[in-house]
Amino acid sequence: MNISDKCVVTFHYTLTNSDGEKMDSSAGRDPMKYLHGANNIVPGLEKELGGKSAGDTLKVEVQPEEGYGQVNPQMIQAVPRSAFEGVDDIKPGMQFQAQGPGGEAQHITVKDVSDDEITVDGNHPLAGQVLHFDVTIEDVREASEEELTHGHAQ
């Protein structure tokens, strides 16, 4: 069966950046499973997996526009240290969950720390990066009615 909309795809992957550094991998874990056509994975990878089948291996390069987007400078801002009340030792690289403008959960990364302010970045950590995936497709099957209704693989 070839990958198309309304299929559940199971695959192993290794994600590296442009310097060849491993960013993530399913090695040693269960393979990733997603519902094709439901925007469950980055668009550039989903597009390249279309038409492939179980047993296929491929290398996919995903540009930021089809991955996690470009870095949005408006998502980087300095906030008063008081916004981190109760957290004593704040260091660059730390990640927190904050409330976004619409009340949704937003992940932020600390970029810089001064006496008065903390500079945070609300962009996805992989925003602006070219993503390099090595993929092995393990299985392709038709999605169940329940999976289609919920919009994700079970």
N, C-alpha and C positions, 0 to 999 in steps of 0.2 A: 504494500500500500504506500502510495506517495503522500507526502505531507501536503495538506490543504486545509482550508478553514474547516472547523468543527472536528479536527483530529486532535487526539492527545498524543503528544510527542514526549518520549523519554530519552534523555541524552546526557552523556558525560562531557565535561568541558574543562578547559584551562584558560583562564583570562590573564593576558599579560599586557603591559603598557608598551609604549614605543621603544623603551630602553630594554625590553625583554624581561623586566621584573615581573614575577608572578604576583598577580593581584588577588586571585581567587581560583579555586579549583574544586571540582566535585570528587577528585581522587580520594579514595579511602572512605567516601561517604556514599549515600544513595544517589543515583543519578537525578538530575533535575527533571521535573515533569511539568508541562504547561499545555494549555489549550490554544492551539494555533488559531490566529485570527481574533483573539480576545484581548490583545495588547497586554499579555502577561509578562513578556520579556521585551528588551529594547527593540525598537522597530527594525533597525539595520540587521540584527541577527535573525529576527523572525522572517524578514524578507528573503534572506539568503538560504534559510532552511526550507522554504517552500519548494515543493517538487522533489525533495530528497526522500530517501527511504531507509529503513532499518539496515544497519551495516555500513552506511556511508560515513566517511570521515571527510572533514573539510576544514580549511583555515578561512576565517572570515575577519576582514578588517572593517570596523565600524567607525565612521567619522562622528564627531561630537553631535552633529545635527540629527543623526539617527541613533544616538546613544543616550547620554544623559544631558545633552544640550551644551551650549556654550556657557562659560562663566558669566553670570549676571552681576555686574558690579553693584547693583542696588541691593543685592542679597548680602553684601559685606558691609557691616556697620559697627561703629563703636557704641557700646552700651555702658551705662554706669555700673561700677563694681557692685553696687547695691542690688542689681538684678540677679546676682548670684549669692544672695544672702544664705548663709548656712554652709557654703562651700568655701573652705579656708584655703586650700592649696590648688589654685587654678593654673594650669600650664597649657601652652600651645599644643594643639593636637588632641586635647580632650574633646569628647563629644557629649552633647546634652540633648535632651528633647525639650522643645519649647512649644508654646502655643502660637500658631501662625495667625495672620490677620483675620482669617475667616473662622478661627477657633479650631482648626485642624492641627494635628500633631506635626511638628516640623523638627527635623534633626539639624543641629547646628554644630559647627566645629570651631573651637577657639583658635584664632590665628595669632593674636598678640595680647600681652598682658602688661598693663602699666599700673601705677598706684591708684589712679582714679577710674580707668576705663578698661574694658575688655573688648577686643575686636573679635567679632564672630562672623562666620560665613555660613549662610543658609543654603548655599549651592550644594548639590549632590557632590560627594567627595570625588567622583569620577567625571564631573562636568569639565568640559574643555579638553578632555583626553581622547585620543584615538585608541579604541579598544581592539585588541587582537585575541580572537577566540580560536582555539583548537577544539573541534567538536567531533564526537563519535555518536551517531544516532543509534540508540539501543532498541527502540520500539516505536511503532506508529500504529494507532488503532482509532476506531471511530469513538467519538465522545458519547457518553451516556446522556440521556435526557436531563438527569440531575446536574451533570457537569455543564451542559449547555445553559441550563436555567441559572446556575450560580456563576457562570462565567470563568470557571477555573477548573483545573484537573483535580481529581480526587486521589 
